[in-house]
Amino acid sequence: DGQFYIAGLRDPLAADPQALLSGTQVDPARVHSQWQFYQSLEPEFVLKRLTASLAPPDSVRLSIVNDRIVAEGEAPDTWIDRAR
């Protein structure tokens, strides 16, 4: 029938699968997808979630070093206690 059906896991922070079709010869209207929510453990996704959750002050920089999240900078004791 000329249709494509795709199903799988998708992290909400991942690129939109429909957007990946741009620049291809595939008509997005022919692609039907069904995604199941999941949270990836890819370091960049974990860092984004942690940053949103902890809401670090502007004086704190969160980064990934050797597959670990590192916080650098100065912060109020209340934020540090909550971050632990």
C-alpha positions as CSV (number, residue, x, y, z in Angstrom):
1,D,0.0,0.0,0.0
2,G,3.0,2.3,-0.2
3,Q,2.9,3.1,3.6
4,F,5.6,2.7,6.1
5,Y,4.9,1.6,9.7
6,I,7.5,2.2,12.5
7,A,7.3,1.4,16.2
8,G,9.8,1.6,19.0
9,L,11.0,3.4,22.0
10,R,11.5,7.2,22.0
11,D,13.0,9.5,24.5
12,P,11.1,12.9,24.5
13,L,14.5,14.6,24.3
14,A,15.5,12.8,21.1
15,A,15.1,14.3,17.7
16,D,11.6,14.2,16.2
17,P,11.5,11.1,14.0
18,Q,9.2,13.0,11.5
19,A,11.8,15.7,11.2
20,L,14.4,13.1,10.2
21,L,12.4,12.5,7.0
22,S,13.1,16.0,5.7
23,G,15.6,16.0,2.9
24,T,14.7,12.4,1.9
25,Q,12.5,11.1,-0.9
26,V,10.0,9.7,1.6
27,D,6.6,11.4,1.9
28,P,6.0,12.0,5.6
29,A,2.3,11.4,5.1
30,R,3.1,7.8,4.2
31,V,5.0,7.2,7.4
32,H,3.0,6.0,10.4
33,S,4.7,5.7,13.7
34,Q,3.9,4.5,17.2
35,W,6.4,5.3,20.0
36,Q,6.5,4.1,23.5
37,F,7.9,6.5,26.1
38,Y,11.2,5.7,27.7
39,Q,14.1,7.7,29.2
40,S,17.4,7.2,27.7
41,L,20.5,6.9,29.8
42,E,22.6,8.7,27.2
43,P,24.8,11.2,29.2
44,E,23.5,14.3,27.3
45,F,19.9,13.4,28.0
46,V,20.7,12.7,31.7
47,L,22.4,16.0,31.9
48,K,19.4,17.9,30.4
49,R,17.0,16.2,32.8
50,L,19.3,16.8,35.8
51,T,19.7,20.5,34.9
52,A,15.9,20.9,34.6
53,S,15.4,19.1,37.9
54,L,18.1,20.9,39.9
55,A,17.7,24.3,38.3
56,P,21.3,25.3,39.2
57,P,22.1,29.0,39.7
58,D,23.9,30.8,36.9
59,S,27.1,30.5,38.9
60,V,27.0,26.7,38.6
61,R,28.0,24.8,35.5
62,L,26.9,21.2,35.1
63,S,28.9,19.0,32.7
64,I,29.8,15.5,31.8
65,V,33.3,14.3,32.6
66,N,34.3,10.7,32.1
67,D,30.6,9.7,32.1
68,R,29.9,11.5,35.4
69,I,27.9,14.6,36.0
70,V,30.1,17.3,37.5
71,A,29.0,20.5,39.1
72,E,31.4,23.4,39.2
73,G,31.1,26.9,40.6
74,E,29.6,28.6,43.6
75,A,26.1,28.1,45.0
76,P,24.1,28.8,48.1
77,D,24.2,26.0,50.8
78,T,20.5,25.4,50.3
79,W,21.0,24.5,46.6
80,I,24.0,22.3,47.4
81,D,22.0,20.4,50.1
82,R,19.1,19.9,47.7
83,A,21.4,18.8,44.9
84,R,23.0,16.1,47.0
